[in-house]
């Protein structure tokens, strides 16, 4: 009897823990819904433009979309380079297109309180164009590279304001070639390279 009671309490505790986790951080279907909302709204990260140059063939062109929370915040700060604390509920996405303008995948990040304090509380995700989850949560590769932009709360200012060096790109994507437009950006904006 006693054991059962403890079991019931444990059950309750577990259930409420799950509910709390859902309240503070999105599951992958709910983040995908937000991603679709951003795509539909066509709201861009201030300073970016549609089909700007990406660094590799898998992201030859990129589109940086945001929800209104991010849009208002970045507008207020005037540029991503002045943004050090993105508000809770911020959603940013990067649509990656190949050279033929075919959508390859969509990465997303959402600011969730208490999710991963050491890494600025971003839930990271990578979706196929139809919304299949390629990766979700605390994705180390995303975190490691976005940590280069720690001053701006793990968000990169759109090219050419922030660029990655060729050696960083090669370290994360061994064997991948850097696109000619991105190489040109690197030559013309050497000071924009984050280290
Ligand atoms: C090798 C470094 C690197 C890795 C790995 C990486 N990113 Fe990024 N990401 C960038 C850079 C640089 C930009 C800015 C380029 C642009 O705006 O098109 C960017 C842009 C973004 C954006 C738009 C917001 C912003 O920071 O400008 C999102 C969202 C994003 N990445 C999510 C992810 C997710 C999720 C992953 C892992 C699945 C990931 N990234 C992996 C370097 C990286």
Boltz pocket constraint, residues with backbone or C-beta under 6 A from the ligand:
constraints:
  - pocket:
      binder: B
      contacts: [[A, 48], [A, 52], [A, 53], [A, 54], [A, 62], [A, 63], [A, 64], [A, 65], [A, 92], [A, 93], [A, 94], [A, 107], [A, 108], [A, 109], [A, 124], [A, 125], [A, 126], [A, 135], [A, 139], [A, 141], [A, 142], [A, 143], [A, 145], [A, 146], [A, 154], [A, 155], [A, 156], [A, 157], [A, 158], [A, 159], [A, 162], [A, 163], [A, 164], [A, 168], [A, 169], [A, 172]]
      max_distance: 6.0
